[in-house]
Amino acid sequence: MPLPAMLGGRGNGGIEDALALTGHFLQARLAESHAGKPLPPARARLVARLTAPRPASGS
């Protein structure tokens, strides 16, 4: 999994890469093993909202 450019890596620099990376570590290292629960659905909704295509502005 490449590190996003915004975090000093060679990824495409998008928020999608950063969210995928943090999501991986949250799921693999925190959610299941420490809390015993999956990531909350609110995170998935936030990711969807932040990565959704934006409507073109009519300027």
BAZA-946816 format. One record per residue: residue number from 1; chain; x, y, z of N, C-alpha, C, O, CB in turn. Coordinates in steps of 0.02 Angstrom, whole numbers, plus 50000, padded with zeros to 5 digits. Glycine has a CB too. Layout:
% BAZA-946816
+-----+--------+-------+-------+-------+-------+-------+-------+-------+-------+-------+-------+-------+-------+-------+-------+-------+
| num | cadena |   nc1 |   nc2 |   nc3 |  cac1 |  cac2 |  cac3 |   cc1 |   cc2 |   cc3 |   oc1 |   oc2 |   oc3 |  cbc1 |  cbc2 |  cbc3 |
+-----+--------+-------+-------+-------+-------+-------+-------+-------+-------+-------+-------+-------+-------+-------+-------+-------+
| NUM |      A |     X |     Y |     Z |     X |     Y |     Z |     X |     Y |     Z |     X |     Y |     Z |     X |     Y |     Z |
...
+-----+--------+-------+-------+-------+-------+-------+-------+-------+-------+-------+-------+-------+-------+-------+-------+-------+
//
This chain:
% BAZA-946816
+-----+--------+-------+-------+-------+-------+-------+-------+-------+-------+-------+-------+-------+-------+-------+-------+-------+
| num | cadena |   nc1 |   nc2 |   nc3 |  cac1 |  cac2 |  cac3 |   cc1 |   cc2 |   cc3 |   oc1 |   oc2 |   oc3 |  cbc1 |  cbc2 |  cbc3 |
+-----+--------+-------+-------+-------+-------+-------+-------+-------+-------+-------+-------+-------+-------+-------+-------+-------+
|   1 |      A | 50043 | 49942 | 50000 | 50000 | 50000 | 50000 | 50045 | 50062 | 50000 | 50082 | 50072 | 50048 | 49951 | 50000 | 50061 |
|   2 |      A | 50043 | 50102 | 49948 | 50087 | 50160 | 49944 | 50065 | 50215 | 49993 | 50006 | 50225 | 50005 | 50089 | 50188 | 49874 |
|   3 |      A | 50114 | 50249 | 50019 | 50101 | 50306 | 50063 | 50079 | 50365 | 50020 | 50112 | 50381 | 49970 | 50164 | 50324 | 50105 |
|   4 |      A | 50024 | 50398 | 50037 | 50001 | 50455 | 49997 | 50052 | 50511 | 49995 | 50090 | 50521 | 50043 | 49934 | 50481 | 50024 |
|   5 |      A | 50053 | 50548 | 49941 | 50100 | 50604 | 49934 | 50092 | 50655 | 49989 | 50140 | 50684 | 50013 | 50092 | 50637 | 49865 |
|   6 |      A | 50029 | 50665 | 50010 | 50017 | 50715 | 50063 | 50047 | 50693 | 50129 | 50053 | 50734 | 50175 | 49941 | 50726 | 50071 |
|   7 |      A | 50067 | 50630 | 50135 | 50101 | 50605 | 50195 | 50175 | 50591 | 50181 | 50207 | 50556 | 50221 | 50066 | 50543 | 50221 |
|   8 |      A | 50201 | 50616 | 50126 | 50272 | 50609 | 50111 | 50289 | 50550 | 50066 | 50347 | 50535 | 50057 | 50309 | 50603 | 50173 |
|   9 |      A | 50239 | 50516 | 50038 | 50251 | 50458 | 49996 | 50246 | 50474 | 49922 | 50252 | 50531 | 49901 | 50203 | 50403 | 50013 |
|  10 |      A | 50235 | 50422 | 49882 | 50232 | 50429 | 49810 | 50163 | 50415 | 49781 | 50156 | 50404 | 49721 | 50283 | 50384 | 49778 |
|  11 |      A | 50112 | 50414 | 49823 | 50044 | 50403 | 49799 | 50021 | 50462 | 49757 | 50060 | 50507 | 49741 | 49996 | 50393 | 49857 |
|  12 |      A | 49957 | 50461 | 49738 | 49932 | 50514 | 49695 | 49917 | 50578 | 49733 | 49900 | 50629 | 49703 | 49870 | 50491 | 49659 |
|  13 |      A | 49923 | 50576 | 49799 | 49914 | 50637 | 49838 | 49843 | 50652 | 49857 | 49829 | 50703 | 49888 | 49942 | 50694 | 49802 |
|  14 |      A | 49796 | 50609 | 49838 | 49727 | 50622 | 49852 | 49705 | 50602 | 49921 | 49737 | 50561 | 49955 | 49684 | 50588 | 49802 |
|  15 |      A | 49651 | 50632 | 49941 | 49623 | 50615 | 50006 | 49602 | 50542 | 50009 | 49603 | 50511 | 50062 | 49563 | 50660 | 50022 |
|  16 |      A | 49583 | 50514 | 49951 | 49563 | 50444 | 49949 | 49619 | 50398 | 49972 | 49607 | 50351 | 50009 | 49541 | 50425 | 49878 |
|  17 |      A | 49680 | 50412 | 49949 | 49738 | 50371 | 49971 | 49749 | 50378 | 50046 | 49761 | 50328 | 50080 | 49801 | 50393 | 49933 |
|  18 |      A | 49745 | 50439 | 50071 | 49756 | 50450 | 50142 | 49704 | 50415 | 50185 | 49720 | 50385 | 50236 | 49757 | 50525 | 50158 |
|  19 |      A | 49640 | 50419 | 50163 | 49587 | 50386 | 50201 | 49593 | 50311 | 50198 | 49579 | 50276 | 50247 | 49520 | 50408 | 50175 |
|  20 |      A | 49613 | 50285 | 50140 | 49623 | 50212 | 50134 | 49679 | 50188 | 50180 | 49673 | 50136 | 50212 | 49638 | 50193 | 50061 |
|  21 |      A | 49733 | 50226 | 50182 | 49789 | 50207 | 50225 | 49770 | 50210 | 50299 | 49783 | 50162 | 50336 | 49848 | 50253 | 50211 |
|  22 |      A | 49740 | 50265 | 50320 | 49721 | 50269 | 50390 | 49668 | 50218 | 50407 | 49668 | 50190 | 50462 | 49697 | 50340 | 50407 |
|  23 |      A | 49622 | 50206 | 50361 | 49570 | 50156 | 50373 | 49599 | 50086 | 50382 | 49577 | 50048 | 50425 | 49521 | 50155 | 50315 |
|  24 |      A | 49650 | 50071 | 50342 | 49683 | 50006 | 50349 | 49712 | 49998 | 50419 | 49701 | 49946 | 50451 | 49739 | 49999 | 50296 |
|  25 |      A | 49748 | 50047 | 50443 | 49779 | 50041 | 50508 | 49728 | 50046 | 50565 | 49736 | 50012 | 50616 | 49831 | 50095 | 50517 |
|  26 |      A | 49676 | 50086 | 50556 | 49624 | 50088 | 50607 | 49591 | 50019 | 50614 | 49579 | 49995 | 50669 | 49572 | 50141 | 50590 |
|  27 |      A | 49576 | 49988 | 50557 | 49543 | 49923 | 50558 | 49590 | 49868 | 50583 | 49571 | 49828 | 50626 | 49517 | 49906 | 50488 |
|  28 |      A | 49650 | 49867 | 50556 | 49697 | 49812 | 50572 | 49728 | 49817 | 50641 | 49741 | 49766 | 50673 | 49751 | 49811 | 50520 |
|  29 |      A | 49740 | 49877 | 50665 | 49777 | 49885 | 50727 | 49737 | 49911 | 50786 | 49758 | 49905 | 50844 | 49835 | 49930 | 50716 |
|  30 |      A | 49679 | 49940 | 50772 | 49643 | 49972 | 50827 | 49574 | 49943 | 50838 | 49559 | 49919 | 50893 | 49638 | 50046 | 50814 |
|  31 |      A | 49533 | 49945 | 50788 | 49462 | 49929 | 50798 | 49452 | 49859 | 50825 | 49424 | 49850 | 50879 | 49426 | 49936 | 50733 |
|  32 |      A | 49472 | 49809 | 50788 | 49460 | 49740 | 50808 | 49502 | 49718 | 50868 | 49476 | 49688 | 50915 | 49473 | 49694 | 50750 |
|  33 |      A | 49565 | 49735 | 50867 | 49609 | 49708 | 50919 | 49604 | 49744 | 50986 | 49612 | 49712 | 51038 | 49681 | 49711 | 50895 |
|  34 |      A | 49590 | 49808 | 50986 | 49587 | 49845 | 51049 | 49516 | 49856 | 51073 | 49502 | 49848 | 51133 | 49621 | 49911 | 51041 |
|  35 |      A | 49472 | 49874 | 51028 | 49403 | 49888 | 51049 | 49358 | 49828 | 51041 | 49304 | 49825 | 51071 | 49376 | 49947 | 51009 |
|  36 |      A | 49379 | 49780 | 50999 | 49338 | 49721 | 50988 | 49277 | 49734 | 50945 | 49230 | 49695 | 50944 | 49317 | 49692 | 51052 |
|  37 |      A | 49278 | 49790 | 50909 | 49222 | 49809 | 50867 | 49247 | 49831 | 50798 | 49305 | 49852 | 50792 | 49180 | 49865 | 50900 |
|  38 |      A | 49205 | 49827 | 50747 | 49226 | 49853 | 50682 | 49225 | 49930 | 50684 | 49199 | 49960 | 50732 | 49179 | 49827 | 50626 |
|  39 |      A | 49252 | 49961 | 50633 | 49250 | 50034 | 50629 | 49177 | 50056 | 50626 | 49136 | 50021 | 50597 | 49289 | 50060 | 50567 |
|  40 |      A | 49162 | 50113 | 50655 | 49092 | 50136 | 50655 | 49069 | 50154 | 50584 | 49108 | 50178 | 50544 | 49084 | 50196 | 50702 |
|  41 |      A | 49005 | 50143 | 50570 | 48978 | 50161 | 50504 | 48986 | 50235 | 50487 | 48988 | 50253 | 50429 | 48904 | 50143 | 50501 |
|  42 |      A | 48992 | 50277 | 50538 | 49001 | 50348 | 50526 | 49065 | 50362 | 50488 | 49068 | 50409 | 50448 | 49001 | 50387 | 50592 |
|  43 |      A | 49117 | 50322 | 50499 | 49180 | 50333 | 50462 | 49170 | 50319 | 50388 | 49194 | 50356 | 50345 | 49236 | 50288 | 50489 |
|  44 |      A | 49134 | 50265 | 50373 | 49120 | 50249 | 50302 | 49080 | 50304 | 50270 | 49091 | 50321 | 50212 | 49083 | 50182 | 50297 |
|  45 |      A | 49032 | 50332 | 50306 | 48992 | 50388 | 50278 | 49035 | 50449 | 50266 | 49028 | 50483 | 50215 | 48934 | 50405 | 50324 |
|  46 |      A | 49080 | 50463 | 50313 | 49125 | 50521 | 50305 | 49171 | 50511 | 50244 | 49179 | 50557 | 50204 | 49168 | 50531 | 50368 |
|  47 |      A | 49199 | 50451 | 50238 | 49243 | 50437 | 50180 | 49204 | 50445 | 50115 | 49229 | 50476 | 50068 | 49272 | 50365 | 50185 |
|  48 |      A | 49143 | 50419 | 50113 | 49102 | 50426 | 50053 | 49088 | 50499 | 50037 | 49090 | 50520 | 49979 | 49036 | 50388 | 50062 |
|  49 |      A | 49074 | 50537 | 50087 | 49059 | 50608 | 50076 | 49121 | 50647 | 50053 | 49116 | 50690 | 50009 | 49032 | 50640 | 50141 |
|  50 |      A | 49178 | 50632 | 50083 | 49239 | 50668 | 50064 | 49266 | 50648 | 49996 | 49302 | 50687 | 49964 | 49291 | 50656 | 50116 |
|  51 |      A | 49250 | 50588 | 49974 | 49278 | 50564 | 49910 | 49228 | 50566 | 49853 | 49244 | 50547 | 49797 | 49305 | 50494 | 49918 |
|  52 |      A | 49166 | 50587 | 49867 | 49115 | 50591 | 49814 | 49134 | 50645 | 49763 | 49162 | 50696 | 49781 | 49046 | 50605 | 49844 |
|  53 |      A | 49117 | 50633 | 49699 | 49130 | 50685 | 49649 | 49091 | 50748 | 49667 | 49034 | 50745 | 49689 | 49111 | 50659 | 49578 |
|  54 |      A | 49122 | 50804 | 49656 | 49090 | 50868 | 49671 | 49054 | 50894 | 49609 | 49079 | 50889 | 49554 | 49141 | 50919 | 49696 |
|  55 |      A | 48995 | 50921 | 49620 | 48960 | 50949 | 49562 | 48997 | 51010 | 49535 | 49028 | 51048 | 49572 | 48888 | 50969 | 49581 |
|  56 |      A | 48993 | 51017 | 49469 | 49027 | 51075 | 49437 | 48992 | 51139 | 49459 | 48930 | 51142 | 49461 | 49027 | 51068 | 49359 |
|  57 |      A | 49032 | 51189 | 49473 | 49002 | 51253 | 49493 | 48983 | 51292 | 49430 | 49019 | 51290 | 49380 | 49051 | 51295 | 49537 |
|  58 |      A | 48929 | 51326 | 49432 | 48905 | 51363 | 49374 | 48928 | 51435 | 49376 | 48887 | 51481 | 49388 | 48828 | 51360 | 49370 |
|  59 |      A | 48992 | 51447 | 49364 | 49017 | 51516 | 49366 | 49023 | 51545 | 49298 | 49044 | 51603 | 49291 | 49083 | 51519 | 49400 |
+-----+--------+-------+-------+-------+-------+-------+-------+-------+-------+-------+-------+-------+-------+-------+-------+-------+
//
